[in-house]
Each structure stands twice: as C-alpha cells, then as structure tokens.
Amino acid sequence: LDAHQPMDELLTISEAELDTLKGTSSRLRVGTTLSRRELLELALMASENRAAAALGNNYPGGFTAFVAAMNAKAAALGMTRSRFVDGTGLNSNNVATAEDLAKMVKAAYQYPEIRQASTTTGLDVPVHGVRRMVEFRNTNVLVRNSDWTIGLSKTGYINESGRCLVMQAQIAEQPLIIVLLDSWGKYTRIGDAQRIRKWIESSNDFRKVG
C-alpha cells in the first residue's frame, strides 16, 4: 500500500507464484487474473499464499525490492527482532517476536484497506479453468461471530511456528491487540483468544490498568 500501486490493476497468477519450498496447494490456478485489491483480500483474510506471492512479485522492482521494503518498514516500526525473506510467510527464515508483531498490528490498523480486507468474512472470485465462482472464507472464524468486534485479523501456519493468530479487537470497551503463536491445534488459537477475552472482561484489575 505504501507503494501506491493501483488497486484495480489486474494481475495474473503465474508459475512464479507456485510454492516450491513447501509444496502447498492453492485453489488459485495459474492463469487466474484478479485485481490487486482482490489479491490483497485473499492474502489477508484467506491466507492465500499465491495471492501474497503475486503481490510481492508485482511490487515495483520485483520480489527483491518487496522484501527489502518489508524489512525497512519493520525497522521503521521498531521491530528490532524481526527479519523477513519472503511475503508469504512460508519460509522458516522469517522470524518475529510477539512484541514485534503487536507493533505491526498497531501500524497495520492505520490502513483502512488492511482493516477491511483482513476482516472480510468471505469472497467469491473467478478462477481460471473453473466455470463457477470459487468461494474463499476468512481463516479466523471469529470474524463471523457477532459477539466479536474485530478491527484487523491475520492467521498463519507452518510446521516450525505452529498455528498463529494476530488481531485487534474491542474487548472490555477498549481496543486490544492479541498475538498468539505456536498453537498446537487447528482451533486452539481460537479457543485461546476466547479465553483471553473472557479473562479480560471479568478482571477488575485489568479494567483499572486499561
């Protein structure tokens, strides 16, 4: 977004976006053409790796410039213990701390496009070679829960880091950032988020501090 590229520009998924590192699958077939805005939504709300790769590969200067810009942004935000080597998060050489990720969420929340894209409940898009529209859903089920007011959300998973979740939400009448790393089960991070919220809402001490 900082590069101010046109969000309506059409980008096509190519073989350059295929995951040759971990061999993950994707429903975004090679030849699929979507807008930069749609790819951003799929990358953020559905954790679509090919969408994220396409955004990075189509950054001014290409993949190398994109990674350099990511690390420069992280440094500017004070994320001193973070390092990024790709935009999908599939590479285990990407490292960050919970504190650094909280800084990232706080900064990302300032972008309306990120707030909207990351909390969209679902998106139907045309996929090359498929007659019907293909539905993608948000990987954080809490965005579909009316009991939650979530301003920003992102999930992630690789074997090395476990199942992760970062989000900004209104809890106890105030905006809070939750960072959950290395959850062992598919729904553990969701359960942990719900338990954190329950504890905060029932804690008088927290209300006084907050």
N, C-alpha and C positions, 0 to 999 in steps of 0.2 A: 504493500500500500504506500509505503514511503517513496517508492519509485514513480508513483502517479501514472501507472500504466492504465490504459482504457479498460474498464471493467466489462464492457460489451464486446471487446475484441474476441474473435473466435480462435480457439487453439485446438489442435488435433493431437490426440494421443498417438504416439509413435513407439517404435521398438526401443527408443532411448528411455522410455518410462518404465520398461519392464524391470521387475526386481530380480536381478541376477545374483544378489547377495544371499538372500534367504529363500528365494523361490516362492514368495507369497503369491496368492491368486488375486484376481480382481475381476469385477464384472464390467469394468470399463475396457472394452476391447480396443485393440489397436485400430485406428481409423475413426474412432469416435470423436466428433467435433462438438465442443461446448464452449460457452463464453467463459472468460476469466472469472466472472462472478460465480457462475455455476461450479467451476472447479474449486474455487475458494470454499464454497459451501460444502461440497463433498469432502474436501480435505479436512475441514474443521469439524463438521457435525457427524460425518460417517467414517472418519479416519481413512479415507480413500487414498492409498499410497500413490497410485498412478496420477491422481489429481494433484497431489502435493509435488510429485516429481515434475509434472508438466509446468506447474507454476514456477518452479526453480529453474528449469531448463529454458524457459522463455523470459527470464529476467534479463534486463539489459546487460550484455556481457556474458550471458550464459550461466551455467552451473557454478563455475569457479567464482564468478563475481557475486553470485547469490550467496554462497557460503561465506565469502568474505564480508558481505553486508550483514549477514546474520550475526557473525561474531563481533563485528563492530558495534552493532545495535546492543548486543548483550553487554559488551564492555561499557557502553554509554549508560546503560541502566544499572551498572554496578554489580552485574552478575559475574563476580570475580572468580568463581569456582566452576564456571560452565565453559564447555567447548563443543562446537558443532562441526560436523563434517559432511552432513547432508540434510536435506529438507524433509525427508520422510520420517526420520527417527528410527529407521530400521537398522542402522549401523550402530553397533555397541560402543563405538568410539565417541558417540555423542554422550556427553556427561553433564550433569547438573545436580545441584542440591535442592532440597525442598525450599530453603530460604531464597535461592536464586529464582526458582520457578514462581514463588509468590511475587517477587519483583516483576517478573514477566507478565503475570496475570494482571497485576495492577496497571502496568503500562498498556497492555493489550485492551483493557477495558475502556481506554480513552478513544478507541476506534469504533464508531458505530457499526461499520461493516463487519468487524470481527464479532461484536456482540450479537448482531443479527444472524450471521452465518453459523456461529457455533451453537446457538440455541434453537435453530430451526428444527422442528420435530421430524421433518421428512422432506424429500424432494424426488420428483419423478423426472427422469431425463431420457432422451433418445440415445440409444446405444447402437453403434454400427453393427449391422447384421441381425438385429433383433427387431421384429415387427412391432411389438408393443413397447410402451414406455416402461422403463425399469425403475422400480422404487428403491430408494436408499433411505434408511432411517437413522436417527441420531443414536449413537452408541451409548449415550448416557440416558437411561430410561427415566431419570428424574425430571428431564425437561418436559416430559409428558404427564407429570404428576402435578395436579392443580394445587397441591399443598405446598409446592416449592415455587419460589420466585428466583429464578436463576438468570444472572446477567451475562455470564460467559461460562463456557464449558469446553473441556477437551479431554478425551481419553487417549490411552496409548498402551501398547503391549509389544514386548519382545521377551524371549525367554530370560535374557540377562537381567532385565529390570522388573519383570513381573507385570501385573496389571496396574495401571496408574490412572489417576484422575485428578485434574485440577479444575476448580471452578470458583466463581464469585457468586454469592447468593445472599439474599436478605434473610438474616436469622436474628431473632430477638430484636427486631426493628432496627437492624443496622447491617451495613454491607460487610460481609466477611469473606475471606479467601480460604479455601480448603485445598490442601495439597496432600494427596495420598499416593504413596509409592510402594511398589513391590507387594501388592495384594496377591494372595495365592490363588483365589478362586474367581470365576467369572463375575460373580455378583458380590464378592466380598467388599470391594471398594464402594459399592452402592450401600451395602449394609453399614459399613464404617461411617459413611457420610451421614446416614440417617441417625446413627448413634451419637455422632458428634453434635448434630443439630439438637437432638433430644437433651443431651447433657447441657448444652449452652442455654437452651430455653428454660431449663429447670434450675439453673445455677444463679443464685442471687449474687454470689461473689463475682461472677463474670459480668453480670449487668452493671455492678458498681464500677468494675475496672473499665468496661467498654464505654 
